[in-house]
């Protein structure tokens, strides 16, 4: 097209074509990203968690300093990235405040940052470091436990604001993968609330990453029935025995009503992950059967729910 005097209508610049922002180096247009920050204790499995996310299709950057988180996200948002994950490690005493500020700025910019806090018990971390013959990054001239303690103190602020806690003390790599897949393998669509129902044994300690804890020890213990003792709550005979107790149905019904009350509130507050822990003495019979049933009921309520059995197989 030309003007009346024969000049090109574009002012002489020739034909104009739309250039996608991802290919235009001068473009400042950005699109909101899903952002996951994986942080936590050294030796707890942050890098393993990052590899799982990478396998799930996330663009993952390892050992990213907090100060570079915002520039990296903005760079990715100008391109074709939609899901970005960063593994952030302890590198300075300003770590926690720097990371919290970066997350705040990203949220205000319209991105959707989530924090996954990976941790483990001290004795587990010590065992892992000793088996690898490595020093803790904050150990300095002190002991290994000194370094772990200092790191826990540095992480207090960000740990309290984390969206998802993952305790790897009793997880193998396959269980860690299943935990993260349950939370993130949604082809870019994050469900409003994802639930993990975890069975455990009280004699092995309370799960540190539980939001709610239920005690199933009021039910008769299949351990004292010889034909049921070697089996688990996943066995139909044990499940039928546990769920067939006179109080079991009423307990499940009433606690499901409690969950129906809590779930809308969790959603309003933006909570994305719920961990319901169900305990019995050893985590083999009652808690396993009840956890499986709660996972089924939560699925009926419209949640993405999965059962995980922390202590199953332990003697």
N, C-alpha and C positions, 0 to 999 in steps of 0.2 A: 504494500500500500504506500502511495506517495501523497504529499501535500499538493496544494494548487500550483506551487512553483516548481514541482518535480522532485523536491527533496524527499528522502525516505521519511516516513511518518515517525520513525524512532529517533529522529534527529541526526541520522547519518551513521548510527552505530551498527546498522545491518540488522539481520533477523535476530529476534530475541527468543530464547528458549528458557523454560523453567528449569532451574538447576536445583536438584534436591539439596537440602541443607547439609546432608552427610557428605556431599561432594563439593560444597562451596566453602573454601577456606575463609571467606570473609563473613560467613553466616554466624550470627549469634543466637539463632533460634535453637531452643532446647526442648526436649520432651521429658516428662517425668520418668524416672527410672525406679524399678524395684531395687533397693540397695540392702544388702546383708553385710553386716560387720561381724566377723568371727573373731572373738577375743577370749581371753581367759588365762588360765595358769599355764606356764611353760611345762611341757611334758604331758599335758592333759589330752592332747590330740587335736589342737587347732588346725594343723596342716592336713591331718587326715580328714577333718571336716571340710576343709577347703577343696580337697580332691573329690570328695563326694559331690559337692555343689558343682564342681567343674563337669563331672560326669553327667549331672542333671541338666547341663546346658547353660550354666551361669558363666559369665566372664569373670575369672578369679585372678586377683593379684595377691601374691604372698608378701608378708612382712612389709606392709605399707605403713609408713609413718603417719600418724594422725593428721599432720599438717597438709599432707598430700591427698587426703581422702576427698575433700571437696573439689579440688582441681581435676582429679581423675574422673569423678562422677560427671562433672560438667563437660569434660572432654568426651566421655562416652555418650552423654545425652545429645551431643551435636552430631553423633554418628548413628549407627544402626543398633547400638546396644539397647536392650530393654531390661536386662537383669544383670546387675553388677555386684560382685562379692569381693570383700577385702579381708584378708587375714592380718590382723593388727597385733603386733607384739609389744612387749615392754621395752622401751629404748631410753626413756628419760623419766625423771620424777614428775614432769609435767604431763605425762602420758594421759592420765585419766581426765583431767580438765580439758586438755587439747581435744581428746576424742569426743567428750560430751559436747563441747562447743561445736565441733564439726558436724555432729549429728543434728544438733539444734538448727544450724544454718541450713543443712540439707532439707530438713523438714519444712522450714519456712519457705524454701525455694520450690516446694511442691513435690519433692521426691518422697519416697516411702521407705525411709531407713528402718531397719530392724537389727537388733543386736542379739547374737547368739553367744552365750557365755559358757565356755567349756571348762570344766573343772574336775577335780578328783581329790580323794582323801590324801592327806600328807604321806601316809605310809606307802600308798600306791605310787605317788610321785617319786618318793625316795627310791623305791625298788626299781622303777623305770630308769631313773638316772644312773643308778649303780650298775644296772645290767648293760647300759650303753657306755658306761665309763665317761660320762660327760659332766661338766660343771654347770650349775645353774647360772643363767645370765646375770643375776643379781647377787650371787654368792660372795664375790670379792675375796677377802681374806678370811671370811667366816665359814660356817658350816653349810652344808646343803640345806638343812632345815632353816637356817637363818635366811637364806635366799628365798625359800618358799614363803616364809612368814612375811618378809618384806614385800614380796610380790602380792600376796593376799591383801596387805594393807593398801598398796597402791591401787588395787582394783576394786576397792570397796564401793566407790561411787558408781562406776559403770556397771558393776555386778548388780547393784540394787535397781538399776534402770533397764536391765536386760529383758528382752521379750521372751526369750527361751533359754532355760538353763539345761545343760546336758552334762550329767555326771557320768564320766567314762570309767569310774573306778571298777565297775563290774561288767563293762561292755567289751566285747571283742569288735573287730573292725566291721564284721557283718551286721552286728546289732547297732553299731553307730550309724552305718549306712541306712538301715531300716528306719531308725529314729528320724534322720534328716529327710529321707525320702517321704516319710509320712507328713512332714511339715512343709516340704518345698517342691515335691514332684507334682506340680499342678499345671504344667505347661504355661507358666506365667500368670495363672489365676490363683491368687491366694484365697482360701476359704476364710469366712469371717472368724471361725473358731475351729481349731483342730484339737482333738482330745487324745491323750495317751492314758490308758488305764493300766497301771503297773501293779503287779502282785509282788509282795516281798515278805520276808520273814523277820519278825521283830527281833529275833535273837541275833540277826546280822546287822541291826541298826536301821533307823528311819532313813528313807530316801531324802536327800537334801534338796532335790529339785521338785518335790511334790507341792502342789497348791492346796490339795485337800487330802486328808488321811482318814481312812475308814478301817475300823478294827473288826475283823471277822472271827475273832476268837470266842465269841459268845456261842457259836455253833458247835455241835459235837465234832470231835476230831476224828477223821477217818483213819488216822495213824493207829488207833487202838482197835481197829478191825483188821484181823490178819490178812484177809484176802484183798483189802484195799490199801494196806500199808505200802507195798512196793509201787503202786500206781500213782498217778498225779491227777490234778484237777482237770486236766484235758481229757482224761479217760471218761467215757460215757458213764461207767458204773460209779465213779467217784463224783462226777458232776451231778448225776441223778440223786445220789445220796445227800450231797450238800444242799442242793436246791430243793430237795424234797423235805427238808426239815420244817417243822411247823412254823418257826419264826422267820425262815429265809424269805419267803414270798413277801410277807408284810414289810420286812426290812428293806428289800429291794424296791418295793413300791414306794415306801415313804422317802427313801433317799433319792429315788428318781424324781419325786416331787420337789425335793430340795434343789436338785440340779436344774429342774425346769424353772425354778425361781431365780437361780444364780445366773444361768446362761444368758438371758437377755441383758442383765446388768453387766456381765463381762463383755458382751458385744458392744454395749453403749460406751463402755470405757476403752474400747479399742483393743481388748485383749485378744490375741490370736491363738494362743496355745494354752491348753489346760492339761495338767497332769493330776490325775486322781490315783492315789496310791491305796491299795487294799492289802492289809496285812493279816497274817496269822502267825503261828509260832515259827514254822520253818519255811513258809513260802512255797509249799509243795501241793497241798490239797485244797483247803477252804479258800484261801486268797486267790488261787488260780481260777477256781470255778466261778467265784463271785466276780473277779475282774473280767473274765470272758463274758459273763452275763451283762455286766455294766456296759462293756464296749458294744454289745449287741443293742442294748436299749438306747444308748446315746446315738448310735447310727440311725435308729428308728426316729429319734428326735431331730434328725437332719444334720448332725455333726459328722465330720470325717473322724472316725474313732478307730483305734487299734489297741489291742491288748499286748502288753510286754511283760515278761515274767523274769524279774531280776534275779531271783535266787533259785529258780528251778534247776535241778541238777546238782546243787550243792549238798554236801553231806552235813 
